[in-house]
Amino acid sequence: MKFSHVARIFDQIEEESARTAITVVLAELFGQATAVEASVIAYVSLGSLKPPYLGAQFNLAEKSLIHVVAQLLGTSVDAAKHELKKVGDLGSVVAQYTWGVETSVLSVIDIERSLQKLLEMSGIGSQENREQAVLKLLGALDPISAKYVLRIIEGNLRLGFSDMTLLDAFSWMSVGNKSLRGDLEQAYNICADIGLIIATLKSAGIAGIHAMAIKPGIPIRPSAAERLADAAAIIKKLGTCVAQPKLDGFRLQVHLDNSAKHKVVRFFSRNLLDMSAMFPDLVASLYELDVEQLIVEGEAICINPQTGDFLPFQETVKRKRKHNIDQVAEVFPLKLYLFDILFLNGTSLLSKTHEERRDIMLKICATKAVQQHEIIKVIDERVMQDGEELFNYFEETVTLGLEGLVVKRPDALYQPGKRNFNWIKLKREETGSLDDTLDCVILGYYAGQGKRAQFGIGALLVGVYNPKKDMFETVAKIGTGFTDAEWREVKKACDGLKMSRLPHNVVCNKELFPDVWVDPQIVCMIRADEITLSPSHTAHATTEKLGYALRFPRFMGYRPDKSATAATTSAEVQNLYHLQFEKKTKNKKN
């Protein structure tokens, strides 16, 4: 398949706003492709050459790409910068020009191979070699194809759909509707590689999808917790349950493979990115586990070496860097608290109960070799039978500076990729009726007024995710909680994701349109006093019901460990809206 054909389909999708129409167009494209081509198309349609767990960093800064584009177009760097400022991304810049190639003959596989070579370039002079390789590749492409190759290199195709829409498209390709979505999602939940899913479906059909199994090295989509108003409500929902301290660290999925010639340990974040380079000080202790293969989940958290106290999340996240990790590890030592095991020595443990999985995990970690390091521990757990007992334990953990508790059903199976009441989080209360922070996604920003005019930004438009629609819905305008330096920082981050118009995966009423749209990728923590009904915001809004909005929202920091689709959902916002009233009623009675 010619890449120019794929590029024109992408251009068609960029102009389309109807979700079903996008799904049908994608289904036709995947239907025309071979299994290998379909796999590549699936990856690049989400802005990468590989699945997130493998990563594909081209190490070409925008400055370098501007220089390449200027050479390609025969213009000055300043002129290229001016065009970039007008249209928002370099792909859109080159799409406006011509340079003698009307339709490229390069195939999808040709493009994949060229970009793979670009990824592999390293050593002295590699930066210049990369620039020349990109220039040569773009010169062999037509403008529309060049537009999307540039966007692949930048890591953002700006097409406005996620992996969930791709699963719908795969089903539509096979049977002409979304009826296979559940089967495909179940396979994707245990083997989170979108390219592998479509390649398997194309080559082996739905029987191949049903046969897919957990593979060490490919992350499992994590389970997530729901919320309830208080301890009494949790006991009412679960009955006898178990409670674990909720640590404010970095949630990790750890894959250990001792069966290969060389032992391998890999760490994946909750958004399935490979974070292995961040945690070299955990590796030796993991090798002490007497297993051949293992997949466990845990919370990595920095410890104050003088006091032994847990450090805040913002200290742990400092591990997210490429250089001088060993020095950072000395200043911010880690402990890894395991809270679940999903796979052991070739066997999935997802169908075992929480109690059974915990017993297995405790036995694995009970050896002297593991315990002497005191780096890997199984998280504490207590059985809870009534609301008062649970609340007392909750207060005990908060007194220690922890976030609260995660309460679990003892007989629950592990359900990858699902958010349900098998796990319920109980987090510490702070001022206001809304007890918890929300993870919101930046959708755009408004130009600054007064003092903020100097920053070029005065407020953010943020939203939450609606997984049923695969769309982001607005929930707040935020203008407080930033220092001057943070205003400059957030503008720079937003400008790197600037879009020329309303993204197709954003639902926003016209009266809230920002001055600058931003591709939904940046996740931030927002605290608010309460959730209110809103005629303007679209979070969980329908034609019959008002949406929800945050009252007095404040910026609290970023969540670099979360992808946009892992942010707070619109359904969660609705649930929190009702929970705050339950709490107010109980407080009045007391």
Secondary structure, 3 states (H helix, E strand, C coil): CEHHHHHHHHHHHHHCCCHHHHHHHHHHHHHHCCHHHHHHHHHHHCCCCCCCCCCCCCCCCHHHHHHHHHHHHCCCHHHHHHHHHHHCCHHHHHCCCCCCCCCCCCEHHHHHHHHHHHHHCCCCCHHHHHHHHHHHHHHCCCHHHHHHHHHHHHCCCCCCCCHHHHHHHHHHHHHCCCCCHHHHHHHHHHCCCHHHHHHHHHHHHHHHHHCCCCCCCCCCCCCEEEECCCHHHHHHHHCCEEEEEECCCEEEEEEEECCCCCCEEEEECCCCCECHHHCHHHHHHHHCCCCCEEEEEEEEEEECCCCCCECCHHHHHHHCCCCCHHHHHHHCCEEEEEEEEEEECCEECCCCEHHHHHHHHHHHCCCHHHHCCCCEEECCCEEECCHHHHHHHHHHHHHCCCCEEEEECCCCECCCCCEEEEEEEEECCCCCCCCCCEEEEEEEEECCCHHHHHCCCCEEEEEEEECCCCEEEEEEEECCCCCHHHHHHHHHHHHCCEECCCCCCEECCHHHCCCEEECCCCEEEEECCEEEEECCCCECCCCCCCEEEEECCEEEEECCCCCHHHCCEHHHHHHHHHHHHHHHHHHHHC
